[in-house]
Amino acid sequence: MAIKITDECINCGACEPECPNNAIYEAGEEWRYSDGTSLTGNVVLPNGNKVVADEQHDPKDDEVYFIVTDKCTECKGFHDEPQCAAVCPVDCCVPDEDNEETDEQLFAKQQFLHKE
C-alpha cells in the first residue's frame, strides 16, 4: 500500500529528501514521473496507465506536501520501512488504504522506476 500525507502536515519538509523515489513534493509543486527515476519518454506504468515520464503534472495538493502514488514503493528495495513516516514529526505519513499493494508489487514498482 502506498503512503499518503494527511492534512495534519505542518509543511516542515522532513519527508521530501528521505524519499528514494522522489515521490514527495512540496505543496503546489509541479511534478514528473521522471523526477528521481530512470523513466523517460512514453511509458506504461505497472498499473497499466500510459504516461509521458517527462511531462509536468499539476500539484496533487496546494496546501500540504503530497506523495505521487504511482512513484511510492513504501521504500521497498531501499529501506526496511517508509522513511517519510519514520521522520515525520506529526505522524501524518500514513498507509493509503485506497492504494493497497503487495510487497511483490512494491518491489516490482521499485525495479520499474529504477532500471539499471
Secondary structure as the mmCIF struct_conf table of DSSP 4:
data_model
#
loop_
_struct_conf.conf_type_id
_struct_conf.id
_struct_conf.beg_label_comp_id
_struct_conf.beg_label_asym_id
_struct_conf.beg_label_seq_id
_struct_conf.end_label_comp_id
_struct_conf.end_label_asym_id
_struct_conf.end_label_seq_id
STRN STRN1 ILE A 3 ILE A 5
TURN_TY1_P TURN_TY1_P1 ASP A 7 GLU A 8
BEND BEND1 ALA A 14 CYS A 15
HELX_RH_3T_P HELX_RH_3T_P1 GLU A 16 GLU A 18
TURN_TY1_P TURN_TY1_P2 PRO A 20 ASN A 21
STRN STRN2 ILE A 24 TYR A 25
TURN_TY1_P TURN_TY1_P3 ALA A 27 GLY A 28
STRN STRN3 TRP A 31 TRP A 31
TURN_TY1_P TURN_TY1_P4 TYR A 33 GLY A 36
BEND BEND2 THR A 37 SER A 38
BEND BEND3 GLY A 41 GLY A 41
STRN STRN4 ASN A 42 VAL A 44
TURN_TY1_P TURN_TY1_P5 PRO A 46 ASN A 47
BEND BEND4 GLY A 48 GLY A 48
STRN STRN5 LYS A 50 VAL A 52
TURN_TY1_P TURN_TY1_P6 ALA A 53 ASP A 54
BEND BEND5 GLU A 55 GLU A 55
STRN STRN6 HIS A 57 HIS A 57
BEND BEND6 LYS A 60 LYS A 60
BEND BEND7 ASP A 62 VAL A 64
STRN STRN7 PHE A 66 ILE A 67
HELX_RH_3T_P HELX_RH_3T_P2 THR A 69 LYS A 71
TURN_TY1_P TURN_TY1_P7 GLU A 74 PHE A 78
BEND BEND8 ASP A 80 GLU A 81
HELX_RH_AL_P HELX_RH_AL_P1 GLN A 83 VAL A 87
TURN_TY1_P TURN_TY1_P8 PRO A 89 VAL A 90
STRN STRN8 CYS A 93 PRO A 95
TURN_TY1_P TURN_TY1_P9 GLU A 97 ASP A 98
BEND BEND9 ASN A 99 ASN A 99
HELX_RH_AL_P HELX_RH_AL_P2 ASP A 103 LEU A 113
TURN_TY1_P TURN_TY1_P10 HIS A 114 HIS A 114
#
